[in-house]
Structure formats: structure tokens, C-alpha cells
């Protein structure tokens, strides 16, 4: 699927790509609505409906990813609530093997995430993968999410890279749309970002299930988690 001789730079998303999206989905769709319902003395379904409206209003924008925004908007300590579930944070199968393999290759590697810095801190306290990368890029630094062309222009100003020889892997196809518009040539998405959800049957971009599929010489994933 990938001719690694054509790749000089690898950009990797975090949530749903390197880390299991199960934690995030459970927090935003179940845990937070339950806490919100308890705080306001309303039914869980009412809390979910209200939060769903709030989420949709800013989806794909920087506030959608900002813990400070949601703490202020909902009147709740979102970072503290997220830490209550931090034991759920997990690397996806073959993430560590892939990062180890990549670190021994000639390609420059970047973690490129929309996650708020505090979200990154919480997750790296549980599964620290930062040492595998040449740099960690948080979109809040550029005041623009990865869905925006502004992000890509500002990112490239700080870290000059050739889009023609860059591989970007992200589970969110609207983000991949933005990368393609910017000119990034090699794009992949994930078939099962959330291990508790069904595998996606179709994607608009080439997709993989696990990273063993793109590591030259590495045995293909057999459905079982690798031994740690």
C-alpha cells in the first residue's frame, strides 16, 4: 500500500489513530452526559440531547477540541472528569511496534493532533509515546484545527516539509480532506478507530486496520493483540 522510498515525512494523528478512540467516545457520549445530568438534576436522555446540540454547533472547529471552552461552557471541570477515566486510555494494537519501527527508519515523524494540551498531558501520563517523535504538534498552538488550511500553512512554516513526500494517517476524513487540499500526497485512514465500535465498511481514503499492514516484513495482524 505504501512505497516507503517515496516517503520523507510521516504525520500521525493521536486519537483514533495511535490511541483507541473508545476512551474519548465513552467520555463524551456517556460519562460526561451522566455527570451533566447529575449536576442539573435532569434525565440522562435530556443531558445527551443538550450536549449533542452543543457539540454539533462547534464540531470541526478549535473549540470542539478545547477543554477550557467546554469547562466554561458547561460549568464543569472537564480535565478532572477526564482523569477519572484515564485508566481506559490505551494504544491501538501495533502502535508501539510501528513507532519503534518508524524511529529506526530515515523518515522524520511528527505527532499532529487537534487534542488540547491538557488532553495530551492526561493521555501521555497513561501511555507516553512522545519520545518516538521528532516533534509534537498541537493545533491549538496555531489557533486553527487540522480541518483548516490555516493550520497547514502555519505548521509548514514551523516545520518545512514536502507535501509530495509526506504520509499523513488520521481517522477523521474531513481532516484528510484538508490535508489533501494542502497538497499532502499520501493519505491513509483507520478502519476501526474505536475498538468498541464496528469496523467501518467503507472510507473515502485508503484504510488500514492496524499498523502491521504497512510495516515491511512485519507479519500481518491475526486478530489477536500483540504480546507486550
JOQUIVEN-V454306 format. One record per residue. RES is the residue in one small letter. SS is DSSP state (helix for helix, strand for strand, loop for the rest). PHI is phi in degrees with one decimal (* if undefined). OMEGA is omega in radians with two decimals (* if undefined). Layout:
BEGIN
<<RES SS PHI OMEGA> <RES SS PHI OMEGA>>
END
This chain:
BEGIN
<<x loop * -3.10> <x loop -124.8 2.99> <x loop -92.7 -3.03> <x helix -66.4 3.09> <x helix -69.6 3.12> <x helix -93.1 -3.03> <x loop -108.1 3.06> <x loop -107.2 -3.06> <x strand -133.8 3.10> <x strand -120.8 3.09> <x strand -109.5 -3.08> <x strand -124.8 2.99> <x loop -69.1 -3.14> <x loop -100.0 -2.99> <x strand -74.9 -3.12> <x loop 89.3 3.12> <x loop -115.5 3.07> <x loop -90.8 3.14> <x strand -111.7 3.14> <x loop -65.3 -3.13> <x loop -75.2 -3.13> <x helix -55.8 3.13> <x helix -57.8 -3.08> <x helix -65.4 -3.12> <x helix -63.7 3.13> <x helix -65.4 -3.13> <x helix -62.8 -3.02> <x helix -76.1 -3.06> <x helix -99.8 -3.10> <x helix -125.8 -3.00> <x helix -68.6 3.13> <x helix -64.0 3.09> <x helix -57.9 3.11> <x helix -65.0 3.12> <x helix -66.9 3.12> <x helix -66.9 3.11> <x helix -61.9 3.13> <x helix -65.2 -3.12> <x helix -64.2 -3.05> <x helix -103.5 3.11> <x loop 63.6 -3.14> <x loop -121.8 3.14> <x loop -71.7 -3.13> <x helix -57.6 -3.12> <x helix -64.6 3.09> <x helix -66.6 3.13> <x helix -63.1 3.14> <x helix -63.0 -3.14> <x helix -65.1 3.13> <x helix -65.0 -3.11> <x helix -66.8 3.10> <x helix -59.6 3.10> <x helix -63.8 3.12> <x helix -63.5 -3.11> <x helix -64.9 -3.08> <x helix -63.7 -3.11> <x helix -65.9 -3.07> <x helix -127.1 -3.10> <x loop -55.8 3.12> <x loop 83.6 3.09> <x loop -109.2 -3.09> <x helix -61.5 3.11> <x helix -57.1 3.13> <x helix -55.2 -3.08> <x helix -99.4 -2.96> <x loop -96.2 3.14> <x helix -67.8 3.10> <x helix -64.9 3.11> <x helix -59.7 -3.08> <x helix -71.7 3.07> <x helix -62.1 3.12> <x helix -69.6 -3.07> <x helix -66.1 -3.06> <x helix -99.7 -3.12> <x loop 66.2 -3.11> <x loop -135.9 3.13> <x loop -86.4 -3.05> <x helix -63.5 3.12> <x helix -57.1 3.12> <x helix -64.1 3.11> <x helix -63.2 3.14> <x helix -65.9 3.13> <x helix -67.2 3.13> <x loop -63.8 -3.12> <x loop -111.4 -2.96> <x helix -63.9 3.10> <x helix -66.8 3.10> <x helix -79.1 -3.08> <x loop -69.2 -3.09> <x loop -140.1 2.95> <x strand -75.4 3.06> <x loop -71.6 3.12> <x loop -53.9 3.09> <x loop 71.3 3.05> <x helix -63.0 -3.08> <x helix -67.1 3.09> <x helix -63.1 -3.13> <x helix -67.0 3.14> <x helix -64.5 3.08> <x helix -64.8 3.11> <x helix -61.9 -3.10> <x helix -65.4 -3.12> <x helix -65.6 3.11> <x loop -93.2 3.14> <x loop -94.9 -3.12> <x loop -88.0 -3.07> <x loop -76.0 2.97> <x strand -76.2 -3.09> <x strand -127.2 -3.12> <x strand -132.6 2.91> <x strand -85.9 -3.05> <x strand -123.3 -2.98> <x strand -130.6 2.99> <x loop -85.1 -3.07> <x loop -60.6 3.04> <x loop -62.5 -3.10> <x helix -56.3 3.14> <x helix -68.3 3.04> <x helix -62.5 3.09> <x helix -59.5 3.14> <x helix -60.9 -3.14> <x helix -61.8 -3.07> <x helix -72.3 -3.13> <x helix -73.0 3.03> <x helix -69.2 -3.14> <x helix -96.6 -3.13> <x loop -136.9 -3.04> <x loop -81.0 3.11> <x loop -115.7 -3.02> <x helix -62.6 -3.07> <x helix -69.6 -3.14> <x helix -81.1 -2.98> <x loop -107.3 3.01> <x loop -69.7 3.11> <x strand -154.8 3.06> <x strand -108.9 -3.07> <x strand -116.0 3.13> <x strand -106.9 -3.01> <x helix -62.1 3.12> <x helix -60.5 3.11> <x helix -59.8 -3.09> <x helix -99.4 3.12> <x loop 55.5 3.14> <x loop -159.3 3.12> <x loop -79.2 -3.13> <x loop -64.4 3.08> <x loop -70.4 -3.06> <x loop -100.9 3.05> <x helix -64.5 3.11> <x helix -60.0 3.09> <x helix -57.2 -3.05> <x helix -64.8 3.11> <x helix -67.1 -3.13> <x helix -70.0 3.09> <x helix -60.6 -3.10> <x helix -68.1 3.08> <x helix -63.3 -3.14> <x helix -79.3 -3.08> <x loop -130.8 -3.10> <x loop -56.0 3.09> <x loop -142.5 -3.14> <x loop -93.1 -3.13> <x helix -56.9 -3.11> <x helix -67.7 -3.11> <x helix -116.3 -3.12> <x strand -112.5 3.00> <x strand -106.0 3.10> <x strand -124.6 3.12> <x strand -118.2 -3.08> <x loop -150.6 -3.13> <x loop -83.3 -3.09> <x loop -102.2 -3.01> <x helix -72.0 3.06> <x helix -67.1 3.05> <x helix -68.8 3.10> <x helix -65.2 3.05> <x helix -58.2 -3.13> <x helix -65.8 3.12> <x helix -64.4 3.11> <x helix -63.8 3.10> <x helix -60.6 3.12> <x helix -70.8 3.10> <x loop 117.4 3.12> <x loop -64.2 -2.96> <x loop -84.0 -3.01> <x strand -103.7 -3.02> <x strand -130.5 3.09> <x strand -135.0 3.01> <x strand -125.1 -3.06> <x strand -112.1 -3.12> <x loop -81.1 -3.11> <x loop -142.7 -3.12> <x loop -60.2 -3.12> <x loop -109.8 -3.07> <x loop -66.7 3.14> <x loop -91.9 -3.14> <x loop -105.7 3.11> <x loop -67.9 3.05> <x loop -65.9 3.12> <x loop -68.9 -3.08> <x loop -83.9 3.13> <x loop -148.7 3.09> <x loop -138.4 3.14> <x loop -85.2 3.12> <x loop -125.6 3.02> <x loop -52.9 -3.02> <x strand -135.3 3.05> <x strand -126.6 3.05> <x loop -88.1 3.13> <x loop -137.1 -3.03> <x helix -70.8 3.12> <x helix -61.5 -3.12> <x helix -70.0 -3.08> <x helix -119.3 3.06> <x loop -97.6 -3.13> <x loop -55.1 3.08> <x loop 81.2 -3.11> <x loop -92.5 -3.14> <x loop -58.0 3.14> <x loop -66.6 -3.11> <x loop -61.4 -3.08> <x loop -101.8 3.12> <x loop 96.6 3.12> <x loop -108.3 3.12> <x loop -66.7 3.12> <x loop -66.6 3.09> <x loop -70.4 3.10> <x loop -104.9 *>>
END
